[in-house]
Amino acid sequence: MGKLEGKVAVITAATSGMALATATLFVEEGAYVFITGRRQDVLDKAVKAIGRNVTGVNADSSNLADLDRLYETVKKEKGKIDVLFASAGFGEYLTLDKVTEEHFDKTFNTNVRGTLFTVQKALPLFNNGGSILLNGSIVSIKGFPAFGIYAASKAAVRSFARTAVVDLKDRGIRVNVLSPGPIDTPALDGLGGDKSQLEALVPRGTMGRSEEIATAALFLASSDSSFVNGVELFVDGGVAQI
Ligand SMILES: NC(=O)c1ccc[n+]([C@@H]2O[C@H](COP(=O)([O-])OP(=O)(O)OC[C@H]3O[C@@H](n4cnc5c(N)ncnc54)[C@H](OP(=O)(O)O)[C@@H]3O)[C@@H](O)[C@H]2O)c1
């Protein structure tokens, strides 16, 4: 029997990278998953790759009307949510002197506003005893060059989890942050930095794989972590721990 047998999971921004690997694993473990992404062709491909027990919803996590449409679909198809992995995030390198309003707004709209409303709008459908995971980052506790706005946004995500735990305690809903280190996904290609520099930060000398985030997400989503609440779980090969 799978660890998520009969559970309904919503995973945002799951058309690639770690959230796609997580959706794939959750289905293997018995869940039905709803995944989102903004490009329809990429979304269709991800749905096909997962293959069964999956619905794709074209939705931008920074757009509140899209989030409403996502949850209307979940309500119509399954009527409940047991697990939410809010994984949509945006980052780009800009040093402090180059930060613009547009850069700030885009980063905070997706990572902070989008994450908050992804959680809030899921609550009416959430089963008591469910599990919420927020995708953070090791940058919440680090100062990497030219990454200040992204880092501040992920620190805000980490903060939300603390309050959400107490706001949701009467419903037994757990809220944890999964904070990856450098994971080899298309997002890193988009950043345009030197990957070998990131690898050099990792004690084992290679970046993480999306599947290594998926197994940590499964732990936080399932009853294996029933007494784990409000933590920031760093899945970073040790980068931010040494
Ligand atoms: N990779 C890393 O090293 C790393 C480290 C720490 C934290 N993170 C965090 O991990 C999360 C996922 O990263 P990843 O590296 O796995 O990403 P990824 O492989 O680039 O995949 C992200 C997917 O999400 C979709 N997406 C992006 N923005 C979206 C939005 N606003 N609404 C809905 N879908 C959206 C994209 O498809 P569309 O463009 O079609 O929407 C894309 O296919 C982010 O929160 C990121 O900040 C990543």
The ligand as an SDF file (V2000), in Angstrom:
LIG
                    3D

 48 52  0  0  0  0  0  0  0  0999 V2000
   16.2580   24.6430   -8.6550 N   0  0  0  0  0  0  0  0  0  0  0  0
   16.8040   25.0370   -7.5380 C   0  0  0  0  0  0  0  0  0  0  0  0
   18.0100   24.9600   -7.3310 O   0  0  0  0  0  0  0  0  0  0  0  0
   15.9420   25.6020   -6.4250 C   0  0  0  0  0  0  0  0  0  0  0  0
   16.5250   25.8060   -5.1740 C   0  0  0  0  0  0  0  0  0  0  0  0
   15.7530   26.2730   -4.1410 C   0  0  0  0  0  0  0  0  0  0  0  0
   14.4250   26.5280   -4.3360 C   0  0  0  0  0  0  0  0  0  0  0  0
   13.8540   26.3420   -5.5570 N   0  0  0  0  0  0  0  0  0  0  0  0
   12.4250   26.5970   -5.6790 C   0  0  0  0  0  0  0  0  0  0  0  0
   11.7870   25.4310   -6.1770 O   0  0  0  0  0  0  0  0  0  0  0  0
   10.6110   25.7590   -6.8830 C   0  0  0  0  0  0  0  0  0  0  0  0
   10.5690   25.0500   -8.2190 C   0  0  0  0  0  0  0  0  0  0  0  0
   11.7760   25.1600   -8.8130 O   0  0  0  0  0  0  0  0  0  0  0  0
   12.3360   24.1920   -9.9600 P   0  0  0  0  0  0  0  0  0  0  0  0
   13.7740   24.4930  -10.0210 O   0  0  0  0  0  0  0  0  0  0  0  0
   11.8780   22.7880   -9.7710 O   0  0  0  0  0  0  0  0  0  0  0  0
   11.6010   24.8380  -11.2170 O   0  0  0  0  0  0  0  0  0  0  0  0
   11.5210   24.4200  -12.7530 P   0  0  0  0  0  0  0  0  0  0  0  0
   12.1180   23.1060  -13.0670 O   0  0  0  0  0  0  0  0  0  0  0  0
   11.9910   25.6030  -13.5050 O   0  0  0  0  0  0  0  0  0  0  0  0
    9.9580   24.1970  -12.9420 O   0  0  0  0  0  0  0  0  0  0  0  0
    9.0460   25.1080  -12.6240 C   0  0  0  0  0  0  0  0  0  0  0  0
    7.8030   24.8370  -13.4590 C   0  0  0  0  0  0  0  0  0  0  0  0
    6.8140   25.6130  -12.8640 O   0  0  0  0  0  0  0  0  0  0  0  0
    6.0890   26.3470  -13.8200 C   0  0  0  0  0  0  0  0  0  0  0  0
    5.8650   27.6770  -13.2500 N   0  0  0  0  0  0  0  0  0  0  0  0
    6.7750   28.6610  -13.0570 C   0  0  0  0  0  0  0  0  0  0  0  0
    6.1780   29.7490  -12.5310 N   0  0  0  0  0  0  0  0  0  0  0  0
    4.8760   29.4260  -12.3790 C   0  0  0  0  0  0  0  0  0  0  0  0
    3.7530   30.1280  -11.8880 C   0  0  0  0  0  0  0  0  0  0  0  0
    3.8300   31.4100  -11.4790 N   0  0  0  0  0  0  0  0  0  0  0  0
    2.5680   29.5090  -11.8460 N   0  0  0  0  0  0  0  0  0  0  0  0
    2.4400   28.2310  -12.2770 C   0  0  0  0  0  0  0  0  0  0  0  0
    3.4550   27.5230  -12.7700 N   0  0  0  0  0  0  0  0  0  0  0  0
    4.6680   28.1180  -12.8250 C   0  0  0  0  0  0  0  0  0  0  0  0
    6.9650   26.4150  -15.0720 C   0  0  0  0  0  0  0  0  0  0  0  0
    6.1640   26.1830  -16.2190 O   0  0  0  0  0  0  0  0  0  0  0  0
    5.4800   27.4330  -16.9680 P   0  0  0  0  0  0  0  0  0  0  0  0
    6.5890   28.3750  -17.3080 O   0  0  0  0  0  0  0  0  0  0  0  0
    4.8180   26.8110  -18.1360 O   0  0  0  0  0  0  0  0  0  0  0  0
    4.5110   28.0070  -15.9820 O   0  0  0  0  0  0  0  0  0  0  0  0
    7.9900   25.2960  -14.8890 C   0  0  0  0  0  0  0  0  0  0  0  0
    7.7930   24.2260  -15.7800 O   0  0  0  0  0  0  0  0  0  0  0  0
   10.5720   27.2830   -6.9150 C   0  0  0  0  0  0  0  0  0  0  0  0
    9.7680   27.7590   -5.8650 O   0  0  0  0  0  0  0  0  0  0  0  0
   12.0190   27.6610   -6.6650 C   0  0  0  0  0  0  0  0  0  0  0  0
   12.1300   28.9560   -6.1020 O   0  0  0  0  0  0  0  0  0  0  0  0
   14.5880   25.9010   -6.5960 C   0  0  0  0  0  0  0  0  0  0  0  0
  1  2  1  0
  2  3  2  0
  2  4  1  0
  4  5  1  0
  4 48  2  0
  5  6  2  0
  6  7  1  0
  7  8  2  0
  8  9  1  0
  8 48  1  0
  9 10  1  0
  9 46  1  0
 10 11  1  0
 11 12  1  0
 11 44  1  0
 12 13  1  0
 13 14  1  0
 14 15  2  0
 14 16  1  0
 14 17  1  0
 17 18  1  0
 18 19  2  0
 18 20  1  0
 18 21  1  0
 21 22  1  0
 22 23  1  0
 23 24  1  0
 23 42  1  0
 24 25  1  0
 25 26  1  0
 25 36  1  0
 26 27  1  0
 26 35  1  0
 27 28  2  0
 28 29  1  0
 29 30  1  0
 29 35  2  0
 30 31  1  0
 30 32  2  0
 32 33  1  0
 33 34  2  0
 34 35  1  0
 36 37  1  0
 36 42  1  0
 37 38  1  0
 38 39  2  0
 38 40  1  0
 38 41  1  0
 42 43  1  0
 44 45  1  0
 44 46  1  0
 46 47  1  0
M  CHG  2   8   1  16  -1
M  END
$$$$
